[in-house]
Amino acid sequence: MEHINFEGLGLSFDLNRVAIDFGFARIYWYAIFIITGVVISLILCKKDDGKYNINFDTILKLALIVLPISIICARVYFVLFKLDYYIQNPNQLLSINNGGLAIYGGIIGAAITIVVFCKIKKIKILDMFDYLIPFLALGQSIGRWGNFFNGEAHGVETTSFFRMGIFENGEYIQVHPTFLYESICTFIIFMVLYLYRNKRKFSGELTCLYFIMYGIARTVIEGLRTDSLMLGPLRISQILSIALVIISTIILIYKRVKK
């Protein structure tokens, strides 16, 4: 049971990361929020049936392939950057109920799978990316609340209005609720992309806009987190985010000028 409060907002919660306990099996809130994000995103995808000449049936077939692959890749990515721990604790390799999924690993796995799928099905790759990218942001926004129930993905100590009070190692501290920051940012990104999706100027524009907006948000938020995946002294997600912002901005400007 996790006790979490937001003193600035006058809110307090006692949370259990286990949603349902059958005795022989448990269902965790972390999984419920991931599944909820997927289901809601697919429902909204159906409303765009036929957009960019892509049928929803094709999206469903892709989803059945890409979802398990992206989860596996998200876990592999996380494990690779905490390899010393998992070498010492190999029994924890498959334990994702406490978190341990890296969104960039999932995105990389999903992107590769989508490219292969589109090549086989003879679908324009950038159109597929643009079709799906708003709903990726929505899924991220919903999925982040799984971190809330796990009491994880928080930031450094703060006295800000949005401070979140938690017990860590037996000590009460008030920290940045970085899961909340990212949930809000990705929901705003979803709304921007969803409203703009019928006005795009070229194939791949929505994808570029996503990586620019999310890359900027993630760079700032990652700087506040205490559980970042590291490569020496560098935060991996910040490096990748900055690179994606630069590359996507160059592509966007080039395409707009050319257009």
RASUL-V642465 format. One record per backbone hydrogen bond with DSSP energy under -0.5 kcal/mol. CO is the residue of the C=O (numbers start at 1). NH is the residue of the N-H. If there is no record, write none. Layout:
co=CO nh=NH
co=CO nh=NH
//
This chain:
co=2 nh=4
co=2 nh=15
co=4 nh=13
co=5 nh=7
co=5 nh=165
co=6 nh=9
co=6 nh=10
co=6 nh=11
co=11 nh=6
co=13 nh=4
co=13 nh=15
co=15 nh=2
co=17 nh=19
co=17 nh=29
co=20 nh=22
co=20 nh=27
co=22 nh=24
co=25 nh=22
co=25 nh=23
co=26 nh=28
co=27 nh=19
co=27 nh=20
co=28 nh=32
co=29 nh=33
co=30 nh=34
co=31 nh=35
co=32 nh=36
co=33 nh=37
co=34 nh=38
co=35 nh=39
co=36 nh=40
co=37 nh=41
co=38 nh=42
co=39 nh=43
co=40 nh=44
co=41 nh=45
co=42 nh=46
co=43 nh=47
co=44 nh=48
co=45 nh=48
co=46 nh=49
co=48 nh=51
co=50 nh=53
co=51 nh=54
co=54 nh=50
co=55 nh=58
co=55 nh=59
co=56 nh=60
co=57 nh=61
co=58 nh=62
co=59 nh=63
co=60 nh=64
co=61 nh=65
co=62 nh=65
co=62 nh=66
co=63 nh=67
co=65 nh=69
co=66 nh=70
co=67 nh=71
co=68 nh=72
co=69 nh=73
co=70 nh=74
co=71 nh=75
co=72 nh=76
co=73 nh=77
co=74 nh=78
co=74 nh=102
co=75 nh=79
co=76 nh=80
co=77 nh=81
co=79 nh=82
co=80 nh=83
co=82 nh=86
co=83 nh=87
co=84 nh=88
co=85 nh=89
co=89 nh=92
co=90 nh=93
co=92 nh=95
co=94 nh=96
co=96 nh=99
co=101 nh=103
co=102 nh=105
co=102 nh=106
co=103 nh=107
co=104 nh=108
co=105 nh=109
co=106 nh=110
co=107 nh=111
co=108 nh=112
co=109 nh=113
co=110 nh=114
co=111 nh=115
co=112 nh=116
co=113 nh=117
co=114 nh=118
co=115 nh=119
co=116 nh=120
co=117 nh=121
co=118 nh=122
co=118 nh=123
co=124 nh=128
co=125 nh=129
co=126 nh=130
co=127 nh=131
co=128 nh=132
co=129 nh=133
co=130 nh=134
co=132 nh=135
co=132 nh=136
co=133 nh=137
co=134 nh=138
co=135 nh=139
co=136 nh=140
co=137 nh=141
co=138 nh=142
co=139 nh=143
co=140 nh=144
co=142 nh=145
co=143 nh=146
co=144 nh=147
co=144 nh=148
co=145 nh=149
co=146 nh=150
co=147 nh=151
co=147 nh=152
co=148 nh=151
co=153 nh=179
co=154 nh=226
co=156 nh=176
co=160 nh=163
co=163 nh=165
co=164 nh=175
co=165 nh=5
co=166 nh=168
co=166 nh=173
co=168 nh=171
co=171 nh=168
co=171 nh=173
co=173 nh=166
co=173 nh=175
co=174 nh=158
co=175 nh=164
co=176 nh=155
co=176 nh=178
co=177 nh=180
co=177 nh=181
co=178 nh=182
co=179 nh=183
co=180 nh=184
co=181 nh=185
co=182 nh=186
co=183 nh=187
co=184 nh=188
co=185 nh=189
co=186 nh=190
co=187 nh=191
co=188 nh=192
co=189 nh=193
co=190 nh=194
co=191 nh=195
co=192 nh=196
co=193 nh=197
co=196 nh=199
co=202 nh=205
co=204 nh=208
co=205 nh=209
co=206 nh=210
co=207 nh=211
co=208 nh=212
co=209 nh=213
co=210 nh=214
co=211 nh=215
co=212 nh=216
co=213 nh=217
co=214 nh=218
co=215 nh=219
co=216 nh=220
co=217 nh=221
co=218 nh=222
co=219 nh=223
co=221 nh=224
co=221 nh=225
co=222 nh=225
co=224 nh=156
co=229 nh=236
co=231 nh=234
co=234 nh=231
co=234 nh=236
co=235 nh=239
co=236 nh=240
co=237 nh=241
co=238 nh=242
co=239 nh=243
co=240 nh=244
co=241 nh=245
co=242 nh=246
co=243 nh=247
co=244 nh=248
co=245 nh=249
co=246 nh=250
co=247 nh=251
co=248 nh=252
co=249 nh=253
co=250 nh=254
co=251 nh=255
co=252 nh=256
co=253 nh=257
co=254 nh=258
co=255 nh=259
//
